[in-house]
Amino acid sequence: MPDVTRLTKLDMKKCSLPSDLSSENFDVLVAKCPMIGSIDLEEEQGFDAIVSLQSLPYLRNMQSDSANLCLQHIKESGFENLDSLELGADENENIVALIALCASSNLRALSLDHGCLQTVNDGIALARLLAAMDVLESLSLYGNLSFGWQAFPAFAEAAPRSRLRFLNLGECGLAGCDSGRALASLMQQMPELCSLCLRKNHRLQNSGLLAFAERLSCHGSLATLDLSCCAASGQVGTGAILNIVEALPSLRTLSVSGNTQLQEDALRSLLDAVVSKTAVRSLSLASCGLSARDMNLQDIFFPDVECQLESLDLSGNSEIGALGLQTLVPWLPSTIQRLDLGDCGLESVAGGAAIAALVRKCSHEQR
């Protein structure tokens, strides 16, 4: 290996390095890679004694499954230039201390995915983090399965006004009315929020979406909303989603995929309202149980409608089939630039013919 390299990223995931590995060996490697900007140590506990990371002037992103490891290095070196810190699955025993150290840094992105945040104290600690980190723009808590029970209400209640722009609460155990009201309250404290992920909160259900819609004031910044797999069902669930969308005038990307209990008429009502009443440009109806008979969209995509939709995801609706695509093609608006038909039952000869007809239509419109 040359004395100096231009290596900018070091990925040590799944290297199975021995726990008694001498940290000096790694220090020698780091000394030859002064340009490193991103490093992923995953679970490599053999690096607990590393002192050389503080010598990397371009280090901006650090990922590790060990909160203890990151805690040590942030404490020792400060990492004044670090923009992004991602912690994987960990018992998070030192979460309060870790948050306290992060609060004095210049981090713009913090990921605490798949952790064990669940208590009232955890929620309050996160709120204090937001109060101290005025430059933080992205916070991901994805996969903290018990976060919704006690920690999330405490977090929402104690959260200060924040400049956060990206918030990921996917698979966090949000459930029912209490979580819906807490979500609305939290958004009021985040006027610059432009992306909110709530996917896989299976217990949110209609009651949570209704409570969210009822308490949500007009929010002018949110552009992306992911409500995938939130157990919305029927016309009630659709109505709640539409009420939420109406309070988000800047919304451009909406996903309701995986809500399999949204009935056919409800899905058509949702699509109709999105096309005719909103500025949404990307809509995902993936894995929502749509079938061939739902593809006659003449009454939604009729010529007089000024459609702004550019991306439509219908993937995972295996009952659409060739007949459904054949029915859809004549009414598909020319504004659509991306159409996802993966796993839509088009594997047959008839499906191939329907795809060919779609390609001919798109080619003709581009002339």
Residue, then its C-alpha position, 0 to 999 in steps of 0.5 A: m500500500p502506498d504511503v498516501t492514498r486518495l481514499t475518501k470512504l472506508d467501509m468496515k462492515k462485516c469484516s469480523l475483525p478479532s476483538d483483540l486487534s491492535s488499534e495501532n494497525f488501524d492508526v497506520l491505515v488511517a495515516k495513509c488515508p488523510m482524505i477520508g470523509s466517511i467511515d463505517l465501523e459497524e460493530e467492530q469493537g476492536f476499534d474501541a481504543i482508536v485515537s487516530l480518527q481525530s486526525l482526519p480533517y475531512l471526516r464528515n460522516m461516521q457510522s457505528d453500531s456501538a454508541n460507546l465507540c462514538l461516545q468516546h471519539i466525540k468526547e475525545s476529539g470533538f469532531e468539529n467538522l462532523d456533519s452526520l452521525e449514524l448509530g445502528a442497533d445498540e442498547n443505548e445505555n448512554i443515550v442521554a450522555l451521547i445526546a449531550l455530547c452531540a448537542s455541543s457539535n455541528l452535526r446536521a444529521l443524526s440517526l438513532d435507528h433501531g435503538c431502544l428509545q422508549t421511556v419518558n426520559d428518552g423523549i425529554a432528552l431528544a427534545r433537549l437535543l433539538a433545543a441545543m442543536d440549532v443546526l440539526e436538519s435531519l433526525s431519524l429514529y426509524g425502528n425504535l419499536s417502543f418509541g410511540w408508547q411513552a417517549f414520543p408523547a414526551f418528546a412532542e410535548a417538550a419539543p422546542r421550536s426547531r429548524l428540523r427539515f427531515l424527520n423519520l418516525g418510521e416503525c416507531g410504534l405510533a398508535g391511535c389518537d394520542s400519537g395523532r395529536a402528538l404528531a400535529s403538535l410536533m409539526q407546529q414546532m417544526p415550521e421548516l419541516c419538508s419531509l415526514c416519514l411515518r411508514k410502518n406504524h401499523r397501529l396508527q390506523n384511522s383513529g390516529l390519522l383522524a386525530f392528526a388531521e383534526r389538530l393539524s394546522c396549515h403547514g406550508s413547508l412539508a413537501t414529502l409525506d410517507l403514510s405507507c402501511c399505517a393501516a388506513s382503511g375504507q372511506v374513513g381512512t381516505g377522508a383522514i388522508l385527504n384532510i391531512v393533504e389539504a393542510l399541506p399546500s406544498l406537498r409534492t410527494l405522497s405515499v399511501s402504499g401498503n394500506t391494503q384495507l383501503q377499499e376500491d372506491a376509497l382509492r379512486s376517491l383519493l386519486d381523484a382528489v389528489v389529481s384535481k385538488t392538490a399539487v402532488r406530483s408523485l403518488s404511490l398506491a403500491s400494494c393497495g389491492l388494486s385490480a383490473r377493474d380499478m384501471n378505468l380512470q376516464d372519469i379521473f384523467f379526462p382531458d379537461v383536467e389539468c393534471q400535475l401528476e408526474s410519477l405514479d407507483l402501482s407496483g405490487n398490485s398483482e391483480i391489475g394484469a394485462l387487462g388492467l394495463q390495457t384499460l389504463v393506457p388510453w387515459l394515462p395523462s401525458t404528464i406522467q414521466r414515471l410509472d411503476l408496474g412492478d409485480c402487477g401480473l404482467e408476466s404473460v404474453a398479453g402483459g407483454a402486449a399491453i406494455a408494448a402498447l404503453v411504450r407506443k403511446c409514450s413514444h407517440e406523445q414525445r414526438 
